[in-house]
Amino acid sequence: MITAVAALVASGLTAFAPSAPASAAGAVQLRFVTANINFDADQSVVRDKWRNLIAPNADVVFLQEAKNVRLSDFVETSTWIIRHGTSAAEDDSEDKLGSALLIRRAVATEVADYGLVKGVDASPCPRGGIMTRWLAKIKVKLTNGRWIRVASLHMPPLRCQTGPGGPYDRMADSVVAFADLTDMPTVLGADWNKVVDDDPNAIGRRSGLEPNGPDLGERIDGFMYSPRLRNCCLTQLGLASRGHPAVQVKLTVPAP
């Protein structure tokens, strides 16, 4: 298992020059991709999925089950900002490496406040417990001057929905609380382990975010985002791992 993670910034601000001139005049459309890459997958398999399936179709990427890969080994850091785990090697336990965020440098001028927000503590569930689950979150300033907030997360499996107060319910409450922290436009990419737009925990309704998931397959990989972000063209790009398509949505983000 690979436990070291390179190129991390746990907090603070990173500024850089975009590859195209920044524009504060209009809306920008970004391609968001979410993918569960399977923590049992060999790193070479993940590398090939990244190069051939995910990166060519994305500006912002949400990964789940990423604890066995070192993204900086194959992701071009001149093109992508990588946020995965924490900045302290001794604090990079397996659960904190579960979700990752990647932002194409050409679409942003600054990133800030990367960190992990606890979703639910390690918990027993029928047929096996789960490790602590986290939301990996960051703020991104786009080339039109608008700040947005994005987060990658992996909800507990259905077997952890054990009734009121169960692990799935507790993490659903954490996601709603996270969404309520700011009025900044927010995009969540996740393996929800539920049909994204038919969730009995009503995460979308309670958080004010719009759920959007695919119409085919298990329909558990997808997005929730602020309704003011106009959406277009939800697409399944192909399998990121067994049972998990990489899912893309195009969102138009207005200027400030």
N, C-alpha and C positions, 0 to 999 in steps of 0.2 A: 504494500500500500504506500502511496506517495503522500507524505504528510507535510512537506515543505511547500510553501506558497510564496511565489516571487511577485515583485512589483505591486506591493500593497500599500495603501494609505488608509489608516483606520479612521481618520477624521481630518478636519481642516479643509483647505481650499487648494485646488490645483487649477492654474490658469495656463492657457497655451493659445497659440495662434491657429485659427482654423485654416483649412486649405483653400477656402473660398472666402471672399470678403463678407463680413458680417452685415446683415441687413436688419434694420429696426423698423422697416416699413410695412411688412406684410406677414401673412400666415406662412407657416412651413408645414409640409407634409413629411412625416417620418414613418419608416417601416419598423414596427415592433415585432420581434419574434420570441416566442417562449418555447422551451424544449426541455423535456426530462431526458437526460442522456444516459441514465442507468448506472448506478454506482458499481455494478459488476462489470461494466464494459472495459475492455482494454484501452489504454490511452491512445493507441494508434487508430482504433475504431472511432473514438471521439474526435481525433484530429481530422480524419477523413470526412466525418459528418460536418465538422466546422467549416472546412475548406470548400466542400462541394455543395452543401445543403444550406447551412445557416448563414455564414458570413456574406455570401453574394446577395442575399435577400434581406439584409437587416441593417438598420442604423442603431437600434437599441436591442440588446439581447438579454433575456432572462433565462438562466439555466437552473435546473434542479437536479438532485442526485449527482453532484459534481465533486464529491469528497475524495475520489480516487484519482483525480487528474490535476496536473500542474499546467494551467492554461498558458502561462508564459513560455512554455516549451514549444508551442506551435502557433499561438496567436501573435500576429505582428503588432508589437507595442508601438510602433511608429504610426499605425493606423487606428489602433483600438486602445481605449482606456479599460483596464481590467480591475475589477474589485471583487475579491474572493477571500473569505476568511477574515482574519484580523491582522494587525501589523506586528503582533507579538507571537513569535513561533511557539512559545510555551502555552499560549492561549488558543492555539489552533486545534482544538479537539475536533473529532470527526463530525459532530453535529454542527459545528460552526462553519464547516466547509460544504455544507449541503447545497446551498444556493449561491449563485454568482451573478454579477452584472457586468455587461460589456457595452461600451458606448463608442460609436465611431467618432473619431476626433473631428472629422470634417463638419459634423452637425452641431458642435458645441464649442463654447468659448471658455467655460469654467465648469468645474464640478465641486461640490461641497457636501459636507456632513454625511459622508459614507459611514455606515455602521450597521449593527445587527440589533434588531428589536425582538425580544423573546415572544414567541407565539404561544407555546405551551411547554411546561416542564416535561422531562422524561416521565412516561406514564405506562402503567400496565394496560394491555388491551387483550381481548380474546385472541388466542392463537399467537401470542407474542406481543411484547411491549414495543414502545417507540422511544428513540432518543429525543432530547429536547429539540424543538422545532423553532426556527428563527425566520424573521423577515430581513432580507438583505436590502438596504434602502440607500438611496443617494439622491441629491438634488443636482439638476443639470440646467445650466444656462445655455439656451439655444442661440443660434446665430441671429435670430430676429429680436433678441433681448429678453425673451420670456423664460422665466425659471419654471421648470416642472419637477415633480418628484416621482421617482419610479422605484418599484420594489419587486423582488423575486421571492417566491415562497412556495412551500410544499405542504399542503394540508395533510393531516393524518389520514390513514386509510379508513374505508367505511367501517371496518371492524372496530374502530375506535369511537364510533358513534354509539355510545352505550346508554344514552338517555341524558336528561338535563344534567349539566355539570360534567359530562364526560369529556375526554380529551378533544374530540372534534369540536364540540360546543365551545370549549374554553378557547381554542385557537380561533374559531370564528369570531368570538367576542374580541379577541386581540386585534384581528384584522379590522373590525369595525372601529375600534378605538384608534388604531393607527390612521385610518382614513379621516377621522374626525379631528386630527391634530392641526390641520392647516386648510386654508382655502386655496392653496396652490394646486393647479391642475395635477392630477395624480393618475398614474398608470400602474396597475398590478399585473404581472405575468406569473402564471402559476400552474402547477399540477394541483387542481382543486380536489381531486379524488371524489368529485360529484359532477353531475351534469352542470356545466358552468352557469347556464341561464335557467336552471330549474332546481334551485338549491333550497331545501326545506329549512335551512338555517337563515335564509333571507339576508345573506351578507350584502348583496347589491342594494336591496331596498333599505336596509338599516344604515348602510354607509353612504347612501346617495350616489354610489358608483353604478355605471351601466355594465352589466355582465354581457359577455359576447364569447361564445364558444362555437365549435364546428357542429355541423348537422350530421356528420358521419362518424362511425366508429364509437369508441367509448365516451367521447365528448367531454372528457374531464380536463383537457389541457386548453387554456384560453386566458382571457383577460377580463379585468374590470377597470373602468376608467371614468374620469369625470365627464358628465354628459356634454359639457361645452366643447369637448374635443370631437370634431366631426369624424365619423368612422367610415371606412370604405374597405370593401374587398377582403373580408376575412377568408384566408386561404390555408389549406393544409399543404405544406411544402413537400412532404414525404416523411418516412419514419425516421425519427431521431434515435429511437430505441424500441424494443419490442412493445407494442401496444401504445406507443406514444408518438404521434406525429408532431413534427415541428409546425407550429401554427403562427401565421403572420397576420397582422392587421395593420392597415395604414390609417394613421390618425393625423388630422390637420390641427395644428396648434396655433392659435391666434397670436398676433403681436401683443405686447403689453398695452 
